[in-house]
């Protein structure tokens, strides 16, 4: 029982930390985008990991899930997530 409680506490901590880091990353990415490419809300950003992106600051493609539901245009290189 104690192990479960400790694991739960670690998970709660990591989730909170993940949200904090995601928020900072979203804000940093938005500041790098021209105004016409900025998402409506920070959490609209989708950070891909499948494809290298030479112009993205994360080195992977980044999409706007709200405006580009199918992930057809990376905000940095313009390539689709499905290649
Ligand atoms: Zn890209």
PDB file of the backbone (N, CA, C, O) and the ligand in Angstrom, with CONECT records:
HET     ZN  A 101       1
ATOM      1  N   UNK A   1       0.824  -1.208   0.000  1.00  0.00           N
ATOM      2  CA  UNK A   1       0.000   0.000   0.000  1.00  0.00           C
ATOM      3  C   UNK A   1       0.861   1.261   0.000  1.00  0.00           C
ATOM      4  O   UNK A   1       0.557   2.228  -0.698  1.00  0.00           O
ATOM      5  N   UNK A   2       1.930   1.244   0.782  1.00  0.00           N
ATOM      6  CA  UNK A   2       2.817   2.405   0.842  1.00  0.00           C
ATOM      7  C   UNK A   2       3.463   2.660  -0.528  1.00  0.00           C
ATOM      8  O   UNK A   2       3.609   3.807  -0.951  1.00  0.00           O
ATOM      9  N   UNK A   3       3.848   1.571  -1.215  1.00  0.00           N
ATOM     10  CA  UNK A   3       4.445   1.721  -2.546  1.00  0.00           C
ATOM     11  C   UNK A   3       3.470   2.396  -3.509  1.00  0.00           C
ATOM     12  O   UNK A   3       3.853   3.263  -4.295  1.00  0.00           O
ATOM     13  N   UNK A   4       2.217   1.988  -3.434  1.00  0.00           N
ATOM     14  CA  UNK A   4       1.208   2.568  -4.317  1.00  0.00           C
ATOM     15  C   UNK A   4       1.072   4.062  -4.039  1.00  0.00           C
ATOM     16  O   UNK A   4       1.021   4.867  -4.969  1.00  0.00           O
ATOM     17  N   UNK A   5       1.015   4.425  -2.783  1.00  0.00           N
ATOM     18  CA  UNK A   5       0.891   5.841  -2.406  1.00  0.00           C
ATOM     19  C   UNK A   5       2.089   6.642  -2.916  1.00  0.00           C
ATOM     20  O   UNK A   5       1.929   7.738  -3.453  1.00  0.00           O
ATOM     21  N   UNK A   6       3.288   6.087  -2.744  1.00  0.00           N
ATOM     22  CA  UNK A   6       4.491   6.790  -3.212  1.00  0.00           C
ATOM     23  C   UNK A   6       4.486   6.930  -4.732  1.00  0.00           C
ATOM     24  O   UNK A   6       4.814   7.994  -5.257  1.00  0.00           O
ATOM     25  N   UNK A   7       4.119   5.874  -5.434  1.00  0.00           N
ATOM     26  CA  UNK A   7       4.061   5.933  -6.894  1.00  0.00           C
ATOM     27  C   UNK A   7       3.034   6.968  -7.345  1.00  0.00           C
ATOM     28  O   UNK A   7       3.265   7.713  -8.298  1.00  0.00           O
ATOM     29  N   UNK A   8       1.908   7.003  -6.658  1.00  0.00           N
ATOM     30  CA  UNK A   8       0.870   7.980  -6.987  1.00  0.00           C
ATOM     31  C   UNK A   8       1.394   9.402  -6.793  1.00  0.00           C
ATOM     32  O   UNK A   8       1.165  10.271  -7.635  1.00  0.00           O
ATOM     33  N   UNK A   9       2.090   9.637  -5.693  1.00  0.00           N
ATOM     34  CA  UNK A   9       2.622  10.969  -5.422  1.00  0.00           C
ATOM     35  C   UNK A   9       3.638  11.381  -6.489  1.00  0.00           C
ATOM     36  O   UNK A   9       3.668  12.539  -6.904  1.00  0.00           O
ATOM     37  N   UNK A  10       4.462  10.441  -6.930  1.00  0.00           N
ATOM     38  CA  UNK A  10       5.443  10.733  -7.986  1.00  0.00           C
ATOM     39  C   UNK A  10       4.705  11.075  -9.279  1.00  0.00           C
ATOM     40  O   UNK A  10       5.077  12.014  -9.983  1.00  0.00           O
ATOM     41  N   UNK A  11       3.658  10.307  -9.589  1.00  0.00           N
ATOM     42  CA  UNK A  11       2.897  10.552 -10.815  1.00  0.00           C
ATOM     43  C   UNK A  11       2.228  11.928 -10.784  1.00  0.00           C
ATOM     44  O   UNK A  11       2.241  12.648 -11.782  1.00  0.00           O
ATOM     45  N   UNK A  12       1.655  12.284  -9.665  1.00  0.00           N
ATOM     46  CA  UNK A  12       1.018  13.600  -9.523  1.00  0.00           C
ATOM     47  C   UNK A  12       2.056  14.706  -9.724  1.00  0.00           C
ATOM     48  O   UNK A  12       1.790  15.698 -10.404  1.00  0.00           O
ATOM     49  N   UNK A  13       3.233  14.531  -9.133  1.00  0.00           N
ATOM     50  CA  UNK A  13       4.311  15.514  -9.284  1.00  0.00           C
ATOM     51  C   UNK A  13       4.731  15.632 -10.752  1.00  0.00           C
ATOM     52  O   UNK A  13       4.858  16.735 -11.284  1.00  0.00           O
ATOM     53  N   UNK A  14       4.945  14.478 -11.400  1.00  0.00           N
ATOM     54  CA  UNK A  14       5.408  14.494 -12.789  1.00  0.00           C
ATOM     55  C   UNK A  14       4.369  15.119 -13.720  1.00  0.00           C
ATOM     56  O   UNK A  14       4.725  15.847 -14.646  1.00  0.00           O
ATOM     57  N   UNK A  15       3.097  14.841 -13.481  1.00  0.00           N
ATOM     58  CA  UNK A  15       2.042  15.446 -14.308  1.00  0.00           C
ATOM     59  C   UNK A  15       2.056  16.967 -14.180  1.00  0.00           C
ATOM     60  O   UNK A  15       1.943  17.681 -15.176  1.00  0.00           O
ATOM     61  N   UNK A  16       2.195  17.452 -12.959  1.00  0.00           N
ATOM     62  CA  UNK A  16       2.218  18.903 -12.738  1.00  0.00           C
ATOM     63  C   UNK A  16       3.444  19.513 -13.418  1.00  0.00           C
ATOM     64  O   UNK A  16       3.357  20.568 -14.046  1.00  0.00           O
ATOM     65  N   UNK A  17       4.571  18.844 -13.287  1.00  0.00           N
ATOM     66  CA  UNK A  17       5.817  19.323 -13.903  1.00  0.00           C
ATOM     67  C   UNK A  17       5.687  19.322 -15.425  1.00  0.00           C
ATOM     68  O   UNK A  17       6.138  20.256 -16.088  1.00  0.00           O
ATOM     69  N   UNK A  18       5.066  18.265 -15.985  1.00  0.00           N
ATOM     70  CA  UNK A  18       4.870  18.151 -17.430  1.00  0.00           C
ATOM     71  C   UNK A  18       4.024  19.327 -17.940  1.00  0.00           C
ATOM     72  O   UNK A  18       4.354  19.944 -18.953  1.00  0.00           O
ATOM     73  N   UNK A  19       2.937  19.627 -17.231  1.00  0.00           N
ATOM     74  CA  UNK A  19       2.082  20.754 -17.641  1.00  0.00           C
ATOM     75  C   UNK A  19       2.862  22.065 -17.620  1.00  0.00           C
ATOM     76  O   UNK A  19       2.724  22.893 -18.520  1.00  0.00           O
ATOM     77  N   UNK A  20       3.675  22.245 -16.594  1.00  0.00           N
ATOM     78  CA  UNK A  20       4.468  23.467 -16.470  1.00  0.00           C
ATOM     79  C   UNK A  20       5.458  23.589 -17.637  1.00  0.00           C
ATOM     80  O   UNK A  20       5.577  24.652 -18.248  1.00  0.00           O
ATOM     81  N   UNK A  21       6.161  22.502 -17.938  1.00  0.00           N
ATOM     82  CA  UNK A  21       7.151  22.519 -19.017  1.00  0.00           C
ATOM     83  C   UNK A  21       6.469  22.708 -20.368  1.00  0.00           C
ATOM     84  O   UNK A  21       6.959  23.452 -21.216  1.00  0.00           O
ATOM     85  N   UNK A  22       5.332  22.030 -20.568  1.00  0.00           N
ATOM     86  CA  UNK A  22       4.590  22.191 -21.819  1.00  0.00           C
ATOM     87  C   UNK A  22       4.155  23.639 -22.015  1.00  0.00           C
ATOM     88  O   UNK A  22       4.252  24.176 -23.119  1.00  0.00           O
ATOM     89  N   UNK A  23       3.681  24.265 -20.958  1.00  0.00           N
ATOM     90  CA  UNK A  23       3.248  25.652 -21.028  1.00  0.00           C
ATOM     91  C   UNK A  23       4.388  26.583 -21.414  1.00  0.00           C
ATOM     92  O   UNK A  23       4.220  27.487 -22.232  1.00  0.00           O
ATOM     93  N   UNK A  24       5.541  26.350 -20.818  1.00  0.00           N
ATOM     94  CA  UNK A  24       6.705  27.197 -21.138  1.00  0.00           C
ATOM     95  C   UNK A  24       7.159  26.973 -22.572  1.00  0.00           C
ATOM     96  O   UNK A  24       7.530  27.919 -23.268  1.00  0.00           O
ATOM     97  N   UNK A  25       7.128  25.713 -23.012  1.00  0.00           N
ATOM     98  CA  UNK A  25       7.521  25.401 -24.389  1.00  0.00           C
ATOM     99  C   UNK A  25       6.536  26.023 -25.379  1.00  0.00           C
ATOM    100  O   UNK A  25       6.947  26.608 -26.382  1.00  0.00           O
ATOM    101  N   UNK A  26       5.245  25.898 -25.102  1.00  0.00           N
ATOM    102  CA  UNK A  26       4.229  26.482 -25.987  1.00  0.00           C
ATOM    103  C   UNK A  26       4.437  27.989 -26.110  1.00  0.00           C
ATOM    104  O   UNK A  26       4.401  28.536 -27.212  1.00  0.00           O
ATOM    105  N   UNK A  27       4.650  28.648 -24.993  1.00  0.00           N
ATOM    106  CA  UNK A  27       4.857  30.090 -25.010  1.00  0.00           C
ATOM    107  C   UNK A  27       6.102  30.466 -25.820  1.00  0.00           C
ATOM    108  O   UNK A  27       6.080  31.416 -26.603  1.00  0.00           O
ATOM    109  N   UNK A  28       7.176  29.716 -25.623  1.00  0.00           N
ATOM    110  CA  UNK A  28       8.426  30.001 -26.341  1.00  0.00           C
ATOM    111  C   UNK A  28       8.249  29.802 -27.844  1.00  0.00           C
ATOM    112  O   UNK A  28       8.742  30.601 -28.640  1.00  0.00           O
ATOM    113  N   UNK A  29       7.552  28.747 -28.229  1.00  0.00           N
ATOM    114  CA  UNK A  29       7.331  28.478 -29.659  1.00  0.00           C
ATOM    115  C   UNK A  29       6.462  29.577 -30.268  1.00  0.00           C
ATOM    116  O   UNK A  29       6.751  30.065 -31.361  1.00  0.00           O
ATOM    117  N   UNK A  30       5.396  29.968 -29.561  1.00  0.00           N
ATOM    118  CA  UNK A  30       4.492  31.000 -30.073  1.00  0.00           C
ATOM    119  C   UNK A  30       5.258  32.298 -30.319  1.00  0.00           C
ATOM    120  O   UNK A  30       5.022  32.986 -31.312  1.00  0.00           O
ATOM    121  N   UNK A  31       6.168  32.624 -29.420  1.00  0.00           N
ATOM    122  CA  UNK A  31       6.955  33.851 -29.583  1.00  0.00           C
ATOM    123  C   UNK A  31       7.855  33.808 -30.813  1.00  0.00           C
ATOM    124  O   UNK A  31       8.274  34.856 -31.305  1.00  0.00           O
ATOM    125  N   UNK A  32       8.156  32.619 -31.312  1.00  0.00           N
ATOM    126  CA  UNK A  32       9.010  32.492 -32.490  1.00  0.00           C
ATOM    127  C   UNK A  32       8.229  32.506 -33.802  1.00  0.00           C
ATOM    128  O   UNK A  32       8.801  32.682 -34.878  1.00  0.00           O
ATOM    129  N   UNK A  33       6.906  32.315 -33.694  1.00  0.00           N
ATOM    130  CA  UNK A  33       6.090  32.235 -34.908  1.00  0.00           C
ATOM    131  C   UNK A  33       5.618  33.622 -35.340  1.00  0.00           C
ATOM    132  O   UNK A  33       5.321  34.471 -34.500  1.00  0.00           O
ATOM    133  N   UNK A  34       5.548  33.852 -36.677  1.00  0.00           N
ATOM    134  CA  UNK A  34       4.935  35.099 -37.143  1.00  0.00           C
ATOM    135  C   UNK A  34       3.460  35.112 -36.726  1.00  0.00           C
ATOM    136  O   UNK A  34       2.855  34.057 -36.534  1.00  0.00           O
ATOM    137  N   UNK A  35       2.893  36.302 -36.591  1.00  0.00           N
ATOM    138  CA  UNK A  35       1.546  36.443 -36.046  1.00  0.00           C
ATOM    139  C   UNK A  35       0.500  35.594 -36.781  1.00  0.00           C
ATOM    140  O   UNK A  35      -0.399  35.029 -36.159  1.00  0.00           O
ATOM    141  N   UNK A  36       0.627  35.513 -38.109  1.00  0.00           N
ATOM    142  CA  UNK A  36      -0.383  34.774 -38.887  1.00  0.00           C
ATOM    143  C   UNK A  36      -0.294  33.257 -38.688  1.00  0.00           C
ATOM    144  O   UNK A  36      -1.197  32.527 -39.099  1.00  0.00           O
ATOM    145  N   UNK A  37       0.779  32.781 -38.068  1.00  0.00           N
ATOM    146  CA  UNK A  37       0.908  31.336 -37.832  1.00  0.00           C
ATOM    147  C   UNK A  37       0.702  30.967 -36.362  1.00  0.00           C
ATOM    148  O   UNK A  37       0.743  29.789 -36.006  1.00  0.00           O
ATOM    149  N   UNK A  38       0.483  31.958 -35.521  1.00  0.00           N
ATOM    150  CA  UNK A  38       0.315  31.665 -34.098  1.00  0.00           C
ATOM    151  C   UNK A  38      -1.028  30.991 -33.846  1.00  0.00           C
ATOM    152  O   UNK A  38      -2.034  31.390 -34.433  1.00  0.00           O
ATOM    153  N   UNK A  39      -1.063  29.974 -32.981  1.00  0.00           N
ATOM    154  CA  UNK A  39      -2.313  29.290 -32.699  1.00  0.00           C
ATOM    155  C   UNK A  39      -3.247  30.174 -31.882  1.00  0.00           C
ATOM    156  O   UNK A  39      -2.816  31.100 -31.194  1.00  0.00           O
ATOM    157  N   UNK A  40      -4.538  29.862 -31.976  1.00  0.00           N
ATOM    158  CA  UNK A  40      -5.535  30.603 -31.210  1.00  0.00           C
ATOM    159  C   UNK A  40      -5.271  30.454 -29.712  1.00  0.00           C
ATOM    160  O   UNK A  40      -5.323  31.426 -28.957  1.00  0.00           O
ATOM    161  N   UNK A  41      -4.988  29.215 -29.297  1.00  0.00           N
ATOM    162  CA  UNK A  41      -4.677  28.932 -27.900  1.00  0.00           C
ATOM    163  C   UNK A  41      -3.343  28.182 -27.833  1.00  0.00           C
ATOM    164  O   UNK A  41      -3.044  27.392 -28.728  1.00  0.00           O
ATOM    165  N   UNK A  42      -2.546  28.408 -26.804  1.00  0.00           N
ATOM    166  CA  UNK A  42      -1.231  27.747 -26.723  1.00  0.00           C
ATOM    167  C   UNK A  42      -1.314  26.231 -26.818  1.00  0.00           C
ATOM    168  O   UNK A  42      -0.445  25.594 -27.413  1.00  0.00           O
ATOM    169  N   UNK A  43      -2.371  25.642 -26.224  1.00  0.00           N
ATOM    170  CA  UNK A  43      -2.478  24.182 -26.207  1.00  0.00           C
ATOM    171  C   UNK A  43      -2.933  23.614 -27.551  1.00  0.00           C
ATOM    172  O   UNK A  43      -3.072  22.400 -27.695  1.00  0.00           O
ATOM    173  N   UNK A  44      -3.166  24.494 -28.543  1.00  0.00           N
ATOM    174  CA  UNK A  44      -3.452  23.998 -29.893  1.00  0.00           C
ATOM    175  C   UNK A  44      -2.196  23.443 -30.563  1.00  0.00           C
ATOM    176  O   UNK A  44      -2.289  22.700 -31.540  1.00  0.00           O
ATOM    177  N   UNK A  45      -1.035  23.796 -30.046  1.00  0.00           N
ATOM    178  CA  UNK A  45       0.204  23.318 -30.655  1.00  0.00           C
ATOM    179  C   UNK A  45       0.344  21.817 -30.453  1.00  0.00           C
ATOM    180  O   UNK A  45       0.096  21.295 -29.366  1.00  0.00           O
ATOM    181  N   UNK A  46       0.742  21.137 -31.512  1.00  0.00           N
ATOM    182  CA  UNK A  46       1.018  19.704 -31.438  1.00  0.00           C
ATOM    183  C   UNK A  46       2.482  19.501 -31.786  1.00  0.00           C
ATOM    184  O   UNK A  46       2.934  19.861 -32.873  1.00  0.00           O
ATOM    185  N   UNK A  47       3.211  18.923 -30.854  1.00  0.00           N
ATOM    186  CA  UNK A  47       4.633  18.707 -31.061  1.00  0.00           C
ATOM    187  C   UNK A  47       4.863  17.314 -31.617  1.00  0.00           C
ATOM    188  O   UNK A  47       4.773  16.318 -30.900  1.00  0.00           O
ATOM    189  N   UNK A  48       5.161  17.263 -32.907  1.00  0.00           N
ATOM    190  CA  UNK A  48       5.455  15.978 -33.522  1.00  0.00           C
ATOM    191  C   UNK A  48       6.835  15.475 -33.103  1.00  0.00           C
ATOM    192  O   UNK A  48       7.700  16.237 -32.671  1.00  0.00           O
ATOM    193  N   UNK A  49       7.000  14.181 -33.248  1.00  0.00           N
ATOM    194  CA  UNK A  49       8.317  13.594 -32.940  1.00  0.00           C
ATOM    195  C   UNK A  49       8.787  12.686 -34.067  1.00  0.00           C
ATOM    196  O   UNK A  49       9.926  12.218 -34.052  1.00  0.00           O
ATOM    197  N   UNK A  50       7.921  12.433 -35.045  1.00  0.00           N
ATOM    198  CA  UNK A  50       8.244  11.449 -36.073  1.00  0.00           C
ATOM    199  C   UNK A  50       9.228  11.984 -37.116  1.00  0.00           C
ATOM    200  O   UNK A  50      10.050  11.232 -37.640  1.00  0.00           O
ATOM    201  N   UNK A  51       9.143  13.282 -37.416  1.00  0.00           N
ATOM    202  CA  UNK A  51       9.927  13.809 -38.528  1.00  0.00           C
ATOM    203  C   UNK A  51      10.876  14.909 -38.071  1.00  0.00           C
ATOM    204  O   UNK A  51      10.511  15.808 -37.314  1.00  0.00           O
ATOM    205  N   UNK A  52      12.103  14.802 -38.560  1.00  0.00           N
ATOM    206  CA  UNK A  52      13.061  15.879 -38.317  1.00  0.00           C
ATOM    207  C   UNK A  52      12.604  17.120 -39.075  1.00  0.00           C
ATOM    208  O   UNK A  52      12.078  17.025 -40.184  1.00  0.00           O
ATOM    209  N   UNK A  53      12.809  18.270 -38.470  1.00  0.00           N
ATOM    210  CA  UNK A  53      12.409  19.530 -39.104  1.00  0.00           C
ATOM    211  C   UNK A  53      13.572  20.507 -38.965  1.00  0.00           C
ATOM    212  O   UNK A  53      13.878  20.963 -37.863  1.00  0.00           O
ATOM    213  N   UNK A  54      14.211  20.823 -40.076  1.00  0.00           N
ATOM    214  CA  UNK A  54      15.414  21.664 -40.011  1.00  0.00           C
ATOM    215  C   UNK A  54      15.149  23.091 -39.533  1.00  0.00           C
ATOM    216  O   UNK A  54      16.063  23.758 -39.047  1.00  0.00           O
ATOM    217  N   UNK A  55      13.905  23.567 -39.666  1.00  0.00           N
ATOM    218  CA  UNK A  55      13.630  24.958 -39.291  1.00  0.00           C
ATOM    219  C   UNK A  55      12.888  25.092 -37.961  1.00  0.00           C
ATOM    220  O   UNK A  55      12.674  26.207 -37.485  1.00  0.00           O
ATOM    221  N   UNK A  56      12.494  23.967 -37.356  1.00  0.00           N
ATOM    222  CA  UNK A  56      11.783  24.024 -36.075  1.00  0.00           C
ATOM    223  C   UNK A  56      12.785  24.082 -34.920  1.00  0.00           C
ATOM    224  O   UNK A  56      13.801  23.388 -34.951  1.00  0.00           O
ATOM    225  N   UNK A  57      12.511  24.898 -33.911  1.00  0.00           N
ATOM    226  CA  UNK A  57      13.418  24.971 -32.753  1.00  0.00           C
ATOM    227  C   UNK A  57      13.448  23.678 -31.933  1.00  0.00           C
ATOM    228  O   UNK A  57      14.367  23.470 -31.141  1.00  0.00           O
ATOM    229  N   UNK A  58      12.442  22.805 -32.118  1.00  0.00           N
ATOM    230  CA  UNK A  58      12.472  21.508 -31.412  1.00  0.00           C
ATOM    231  C   UNK A  58      13.165  20.434 -32.258  1.00  0.00           C
ATOM    232  O   UNK A  58      13.368  19.314 -31.791  1.00  0.00           O
ATOM    233  N   UNK A  59      13.522  20.770 -33.488  1.00  0.00           N
ATOM    234  CA  UNK A  59      14.097  19.838 -34.463  1.00  0.00           C
ATOM    235  C   UNK A  59      13.078  18.844 -35.012  1.00  0.00           C
ATOM    236  O   UNK A  59      13.420  17.958 -35.794  1.00  0.00           O
ATOM    237  N   UNK A  60      11.813  19.003 -34.588  1.00  0.00           N
ATOM    238  CA  UNK A  60      10.728  18.167 -35.109  1.00  0.00           C
ATOM    239  C   UNK A  60       9.572  19.085 -35.506  1.00  0.00           C
ATOM    240  O   UNK A  60       9.457  20.215 -35.030  1.00  0.00           O
ATOM    241  N   UNK A  61       8.726  18.571 -36.384  1.00  0.00           N
ATOM    242  CA  UNK A  61       7.622  19.386 -36.879  1.00  0.00           C
ATOM    243  C   UNK A  61       6.623  19.744 -35.778  1.00  0.00           C
ATOM    244  O   UNK A  61       6.398  18.964 -34.853  1.00  0.00           O
ATOM    245  N   UNK A  62       6.036  20.917 -35.890  1.00  0.00           N
ATOM    246  CA  UNK A  62       5.053  21.435 -34.934  1.00  0.00           C
ATOM    247  C   UNK A  62       3.807  21.853 -35.722  1.00  0.00           C
ATOM    248  O   UNK A  62       3.902  22.520 -36.753  1.00  0.00           O
ATOM    249  N   UNK A  63       2.639  21.448 -35.215  1.00  0.00           N
ATOM    250  CA  UNK A  63       1.386  21.712 -35.934  1.00  0.00           C
ATOM    251  C   UNK A  63       0.405  22.475 -35.061  1.00  0.00           C
ATOM    252  O   UNK A  63       0.520  22.495 -33.836  1.00  0.00           O
ATOM    253  N   UNK A  64      -0.565  23.106 -35.720  1.00  0.00           N
ATOM    254  CA  UNK A  64      -1.670  23.777 -35.034  1.00  0.00           C
ATOM    255  C   UNK A  64      -2.881  22.852 -35.168  1.00  0.00           C
ATOM    256  O   UNK A  64      -3.510  22.796 -36.225  1.00  0.00           O
ATOM    257  N   UNK A  65      -3.201  22.138 -34.106  1.00  0.00           N
ATOM    258  CA  UNK A  65      -4.278  21.138 -34.142  1.00  0.00           C
ATOM    259  C   UNK A  65      -5.638  21.731 -34.446  1.00  0.00           C
ATOM    260  O   UNK A  65      -6.481  21.057 -35.037  1.00  0.00           O
ATOM    261  N   UNK A  66      -5.877  22.987 -34.055  1.00  0.00           N
ATOM    262  CA  UNK A  66      -7.192  23.600 -34.273  1.00  0.00           C
ATOM    263  C   UNK A  66      -7.389  23.974 -35.742  1.00  0.00           C
ATOM    264  O   UNK A  66      -8.415  23.645 -36.338  1.00  0.00           O
ATOM    265  N   UNK A  67      -6.397  24.667 -36.327  1.00  0.00           N
ATOM    266  CA  UNK A  67      -6.526  25.115 -37.714  1.00  0.00           C
ATOM    267  C   UNK A  67      -6.154  24.019 -38.715  1.00  0.00           C
ATOM    268  O   UNK A  67      -6.544  24.076 -39.881  1.00  0.00           O
ATOM    269  N   UNK A  68      -5.409  23.038 -38.258  1.00  0.00           N
ATOM    270  CA  UNK A  68      -4.870  22.014 -39.151  1.00  0.00           C
ATOM    271  C   UNK A  68      -5.059  20.647 -38.496  1.00  0.00           C
ATOM    272  O   UNK A  68      -4.101  20.006 -38.063  1.00  0.00           O
ATOM    273  N   UNK A  69      -6.315  20.222 -38.438  1.00  0.00           N
ATOM    274  CA  UNK A  69      -6.691  18.999 -37.725  1.00  0.00           C
ATOM    275  C   UNK A  69      -5.964  17.762 -38.254  1.00  0.00           C
ATOM    276  O   UNK A  69      -5.640  16.854 -37.489  1.00  0.00           O
ATOM    277  N   UNK A  70      -5.711  17.730 -39.545  1.00  0.00           N
ATOM    278  CA  UNK A  70      -5.076  16.555 -40.150  1.00  0.00           C
ATOM    279  C   UNK A  70      -3.547  16.616 -40.065  1.00  0.00           C
ATOM    280  O   UNK A  70      -2.855  15.722 -40.553  1.00  0.00           O
ATOM    281  N   UNK A  71      -3.032  17.672 -39.444  1.00  0.00           N
ATOM    282  CA  UNK A  71      -1.578  17.853 -39.325  1.00  0.00           C
ATOM    283  C   UNK A  71      -0.919  17.805 -40.709  1.00  0.00           C
ATOM    284  O   UNK A  71       0.033  17.061 -40.945  1.00  0.00           O
ATOM    285  N   UNK A  72      -1.458  18.618 -41.601  1.00  0.00           N
ATOM    286  CA  UNK A  72      -0.977  18.643 -42.981  1.00  0.00           C
ATOM    287  C   UNK A  72       0.112  19.674 -43.240  1.00  0.00           C
ATOM    288  O   UNK A  72       0.808  19.599 -44.253  1.00  0.00           O
ATOM    289  N   UNK A  73       0.268  20.652 -42.320  1.00  0.00           N
ATOM    290  CA  UNK A  73       1.248  21.722 -42.570  1.00  0.00           C
ATOM    291  C   UNK A  73       2.000  22.066 -41.291  1.00  0.00           C
ATOM    292  O   UNK A  73       1.447  22.683 -40.380  1.00  0.00           O
ATOM    293  N   UNK A  74       3.256  21.663 -41.235  1.00  0.00           N
ATOM    294  CA  UNK A  74       4.102  22.069 -40.105  1.00  0.00           C
ATOM    295  C   UNK A  74       4.201  23.585 -40.098  1.00  0.00           C
ATOM    296  O   UNK A  74       4.325  24.206 -41.153  1.00  0.00           O
ATOM    297  N   UNK A  75       4.148  24.179 -38.924  1.00  0.00           N
ATOM    298  CA  UNK A  75       4.206  25.646 -38.822  1.00  0.00           C
ATOM    299  C   UNK A  75       5.570  26.193 -39.234  1.00  0.00           C
ATOM    300  O   UNK A  75       5.705  27.384 -39.513  1.00  0.00           O
ATOM    301  N   UNK A  76       6.576  25.329 -39.272  1.00  0.00           N
ATOM    302  CA  UNK A  76       7.920  25.802 -39.625  1.00  0.00           C
ATOM    303  C   UNK A  76       8.314  25.408 -41.047  1.00  0.00           C
ATOM    304  O   UNK A  76       8.784  26.260 -41.800  1.00  0.00           O
ATOM    305  N   UNK A  77       8.138  24.150 -41.436  1.00  0.00           N
ATOM    306  CA  UNK A  77       8.591  23.728 -42.776  1.00  0.00           C
ATOM    307  C   UNK A  77       7.441  23.511 -43.754  1.00  0.00           C
ATOM    308  O   UNK A  77       7.659  23.452 -44.964  1.00  0.00           O
ATOM    309  N   UNK A  78       6.202  23.390 -43.231  1.00  0.00           N
ATOM    310  CA  UNK A  78       5.047  23.223 -44.110  1.00  0.00           C
ATOM    311  C   UNK A  78       4.765  21.795 -44.515  1.00  0.00           C
ATOM    312  O   UNK A  78       3.814  21.548 -45.257  1.00  0.00           O
ATOM    313  N   UNK A  79       5.557  20.846 -44.053  1.00  0.00           N
ATOM    314  CA  UNK A  79       5.342  19.444 -44.448  1.00  0.00           C
ATOM    315  C   UNK A  79       4.259  18.787 -43.599  1.00  0.00           C
ATOM    316  O   UNK A  79       4.022  19.187 -42.460  1.00  0.00           O
ATOM    317  N   UNK A  80       3.603  17.774 -44.165  1.00  0.00           N
ATOM    318  CA  UNK A  80       2.570  17.042 -43.398  1.00  0.00           C
ATOM    319  C   UNK A  80       3.177  16.058 -42.396  1.00  0.00           C
ATOM    320  O   UNK A  80       4.325  15.639 -42.546  1.00  0.00           O
ATOM    321  N   UNK A  81       2.388  15.689 -41.363  1.00  0.00           N
ATOM    322  CA  UNK A  81       2.856  14.702 -40.386  1.00  0.00           C
ATOM    323  C   UNK A  81       2.899  13.309 -41.001  1.00  0.00           C
ATOM    324  O   UNK A  81       3.684  12.454 -40.590  1.00  0.00           O
ATOM    325  N   UNK A  82       2.038  13.100 -41.992  1.00  0.00           N
ATOM    326  CA  UNK A  82       1.977  11.792 -42.633  1.00  0.00           C
ATOM    327  C   UNK A  82       2.715  11.886 -43.961  1.00  0.00           C
ATOM    328  O   UNK A  82       2.244  12.513 -44.909  1.00  0.00           O
ATOM    329  N   UNK A  83       3.870  11.256 -44.008  1.00  0.00           N
ATOM    330  CA  UNK A  83       4.683  11.328 -45.244  1.00  0.00           C
ATOM    331  C   UNK A  83       4.954   9.949 -45.790  1.00  0.00           C
ATOM    332  O   UNK A  83       5.618   9.811 -46.817  1.00  0.00           O
TER     333      UNK A  83
HETATM  334 ZN    ZN A 101       8.453  20.860 -39.964  1.00  0.00          ZN
END
